[in-house]
Amino acid sequence: MAERLNLILDRITSEEFLQNQGLGNEIGFWIFDYPPECELDVRAFLDGTVLPALGKRVPTIRAQRIDLFKLILELLEERGLLDKVIQMQLDKGNDAVLAPLRSVLKEDKLAQRIAQQLNLEDIDMVILTGVGASYPMVRTNTLLSALHPVMGNTPLLMFYPGRYDGYSLNLFSKMADDHYYRAFRLVE
């Protein structure tokens, strides 16, 4: 795992990555997949190595990190739903909470919320984390599709606790998500 983590920085600081070169007219969506049991190592590497190194580059590479789970919590809090959802989960269980959450957390709405937080002219890339913690409230493949019209030419890198083979996402390396083939694996 350390070997793959060490390849991230060179890859995301390359002109090919930052300029979406060589993608055959595809949008610059990238996935760094990793074994779910390495979640804490990946977070530590991102926070302790990758993000600080981007800020020290000349010129600085401006990355904006979006934690999907924190975004969901903020959205629920703003709508006055967070405490109600927590209580419903305690009283009725996880399954009872999912259906009401779907109307609030539709992926197209989340994509628009993400777009509101981004000033694409002022950043070089978006880093999306918190995907595992957001399951099953959000479907990753649907969110990525909803982000396509939002991102323009700004590359998006999603950290994904599971397996992406270039055709389908497999969250936690156990749950097959729908096919998604418009992203590229960041490192093999």
C-alpha positions in Angstrom: 0.0 0.0 0.0 2.8 2.4 0.8 4.2 2.0 -2.7 0.9 3.1 -4.2 0.5 6.0 -1.8 3.9 7.2 -2.8 2.9 7.4 -6.4 0.0 9.8 -5.8 2.0 13.1 -5.5 3.9 12.6 -8.7 0.8 11.7 -10.6 -1.4 14.6 -9.4 1.3 17.2 -9.9 2.0 16.2 -13.5 0.9 18.5 -16.3 -1.0 15.6 -17.9 -3.2 15.3 -14.7 -3.7 19.0 -14.1 -4.4 19.8 -17.8 -6.5 16.7 -18.4 -4.2 15.6 -21.2 -4.3 12.3 -23.0 -7.8 11.4 -21.8 -9.5 11.0 -25.2 -12.0 13.8 -24.6 -13.1 12.3 -21.3 -13.5 14.5 -18.2 -10.6 14.4 -15.7 -12.2 12.2 -13.0 -9.7 10.0 -11.2 -10.1 7.4 -8.5 -7.5 6.3 -6.0 -8.9 3.0 -4.8 -7.5 1.2 -1.7 -8.3 -1.6 0.7 -10.9 -0.3 3.2 -8.8 -1.5 6.1 -6.2 1.1 5.0 -8.6 4.0 5.5 -6.7 5.6 8.4 -3.3 5.2 6.6 -4.8 6.9 3.5 -6.2 9.8 5.5 -3.0 10.3 7.3 -1.0 10.3 4.0 -3.4 12.7 2.4 -3.4 15.1 5.3 0.3 14.7 6.3 2.0 14.4 2.9 -0.1 15.2 -0.1 -2.0 18.3 0.8 1.0 20.0 2.5 3.2 19.2 -0.5 0.8 20.7 -2.9 0.9 24.0 -1.0 4.7 24.0 -1.1 4.9 23.7 -4.9 6.0 26.6 -7.0 3.6 27.6 -8.3 1.3 26.3 -5.6 -1.1 23.7 -6.7 -4.5 24.7 -5.3 -6.6 21.7 -4.2 -10.0 21.9 -2.6 -10.9 19.0 -0.5 -14.6 18.0 -0.1 -15.4 15.5 2.6 -18.7 14.0 1.4 -19.7 12.8 4.9 -19.2 16.3 6.4 -21.1 17.8 3.5 -24.0 15.5 4.3 -24.0 16.4 8.0 -23.9 20.1 7.2 -26.8 19.8 4.8 -28.9 17.9 7.3 -28.0 20.4 10.1 -28.9 23.3 7.9 -32.3 21.8 7.1 -32.9 21.0 10.8 -32.9 17.3 10.1 -29.8 16.0 11.7 -31.2 15.4 15.2 -34.4 14.0 13.8 -32.5 11.5 11.6 -30.3 10.4 14.5 -33.4 9.8 16.7 -35.2 8.0 13.9 -32.2 5.8 13.4 -32.1 5.0 17.1 -35.8 4.3 17.3 -36.4 2.5 14.0 -33.0 1.4 12.6 -30.9 2.2 9.6 -33.4 1.0 6.9 -36.1 3.3 8.2 -33.8 6.3 7.8 -32.6 5.7 4.3 -35.9 6.3 2.4 -36.5 9.8 3.9 -32.8 10.7 3.4 -32.9 9.9 -0.3 -35.1 13.0 -1.1 -32.7 15.3 0.7 -29.5 13.6 -0.4 -30.1 13.0 -4.1 -26.9 13.0 -5.9 -27.8 15.8 -8.3 -28.6 18.0 -5.3 -25.2 17.0 -3.7 -23.4 17.8 -6.9 -25.0 21.3 -7.0 -24.0 21.8 -3.3 -20.5 20.8 -4.1 -20.5 23.2 -7.1 -21.6 26.0 -4.8 -18.6 25.4 -2.6 -16.1 25.5 -5.5 -14.7 28.4 -7.3 -13.2 26.5 -10.2 -11.3 29.4 -11.5 -9.3 29.5 -8.2 -8.4 25.9 -7.9 -6.4 23.3 -9.8 -8.2 20.2 -8.5 -10.9 18.8 -6.3 -10.2 16.0 -3.8 -13.3 14.1 -2.7 -13.1 12.0 0.5 -15.6 10.6 3.0 -17.1 8.2 0.4 -17.1 5.2 2.6 -18.7 7.0 5.6 -21.4 8.3 3.2 -22.6 4.8 2.3 -25.5 3.8 1.9 -26.9 7.4 1.8 -25.1 8.3 -1.4 -24.3 6.2 -4.5 -20.8 7.1 -5.7 -21.4 6.3 -9.4 -24.5 8.5 -9.5 -22.7 11.3 -7.7 -19.8 11.2 -10.2 -22.3 11.3 -13.1 -24.0 14.3 -11.5 -20.7 16.1 -11.1 -19.7 15.8 -14.8 -21.5 19.0 -15.9 -20.4 20.8 -12.8 -16.6 20.3 -12.9 -15.7 21.8 -16.3 -12.0 21.2 -16.9 -11.0 20.9 -13.3 -9.7 17.4 -12.4 -11.5 15.5 -9.6 -9.7 12.9 -7.5 -11.9 10.6 -5.4 -10.4 8.5 -2.6 -12.4 5.3 -2.7 -12.3 2.6 0.0 -12.8 -0.4 -2.3 -11.9 -1.5 -5.7 -12.3 0.3 -9.1 -11.3 -1.7 -12.1 -12.0 1.0 -14.7 -15.5 -0.3 -15.3 -17.2 -0.7 -12.0 -16.9 0.4 -8.4 -16.9 -2.1 -5.6 -17.3 -0.3 -2.3 -15.4 -1.9 0.6 -14.3 -4.6 -1.9 -17.6 -6.3 -1.1 -20.5 -4.3 -2.5 -20.8 -3.9 -6.2 -22.0 -0.5 -7.3 -23.4 0.1 -10.7 -21.0 0.3 -13.6 -19.0 3.5 -13.9 -16.4 3.8 -16.6 -15.8 7.5 -17.1 -13.1 7.7 -14.4 -9.5 6.6 -14.5 -7.5 4.8 -11.9 -4.9 7.2 -10.5 -2.3 4.5 -9.9 -2.3 0.8 -10.7 
